[in-house]
Amino acid sequence: MSVAGTYTCVTKTPMGDQTSTFTVNVDGDTFTGSNSGQMGSMEVENGKVDGNTLTWQMKMTVPMPMTLECKATVEGDTLSGTVTAGMFGTFPMNGTRA
């Protein structure tokens, strides 16, 4: 099954649970997309696909500018991974295919 699709995700952050819609558009071993939620929308940068594992970066602007390092694994319709926000640490990100 392709990892491409739209996922409804929750990222557990120090500011509370952040619900977002994560879109994955696969092109070979790369992908583009976005993660949009209460804090606005962030475009996927440097998206890579390795089997059912996704790695990517996103540029956060609110509440402060920072590059987020992200990694997730897709198992069927479930996405589980992490978002690393520099000195603030790493937060779990979980989602289901919409």
N, C-alpha and C positions, 0 to 999 in steps of 0.2 A: 504494500500500500504506500502511496506517495505521502510524503510529509507535507506537501502543499495543502493549503486550505486556510480557513479562518478559525481561530480559536478564541474562546472566551476565557480570559486568564485572570488570576488573582496573584499579585505580588505582595508578600508580607514585608512591609517597610516600617521604620521607626515612626512614620507619620500615619500608621494604620494600614489596613488592607487597601491596595489600589487595584480596582477592577479595570480591565482594559480589553480591547479587541485587537488581537495580534494576527496580521495577515502574512502569509508565506507564499510567495510566487517563485517557484523553483525554475531554474534554467541550467540544466546540467548539474554541475557540482557547486553552483552558487545560487543565491536567492536574494530577492528584494522584497520589500513589504513595509509595513508600518505597525506601530503599537500605539493605539489611541485610547485615551481614557480621560478621567477627571482633570488630569494635569496637562491636557493637550495631546498632540500627536507627535511621535518621534519616528523618523524614517530609519529603516534598517540600513546600516553601512557595513561593508566588508562581510556580507552574509555568505557563509560557506555551508555546504551540505556534505556530510560524510556518513553514508548509510542512512540511519534514522536519527543522526545527531546533527543539530544546528548550532553554529557559533556565529555571533554577530556583535556589532557595537551599535549604540544609539547615543546621540548627543542630547543630553537633558539640558533644558534652559531654566526650568522652574523646579524647586525654589532657588537653585543656583546652577551655573553652567558646569557641566561635568560630562565626561564620556563614560557610559555604562558598558561594561563587558558582560556579555550574555552567552549562556550555553543552555541548550535544552535537548531532551531526547523525546521522540514521539513513539509511543507504543499504541498501535491501533488508533483510537480517537482521543488518547490522553497525552498531554504534553507535560513534562516535568523538567525543571531546570533551575538555574540560578541567575541572579542579576548582581553583579559586583559594582558597587558604587564607591570606588577609591577608598579613602580613609574611613568611610562609613560602614564598610564591611560588605558581606554577601548575604543576599536575601533570597528565600525560596520563591519560585514562580511556578504555578501549576495551572493547567487549563484543560478544557475539553473542546473537541471539534464542534463548531457551531452548526 
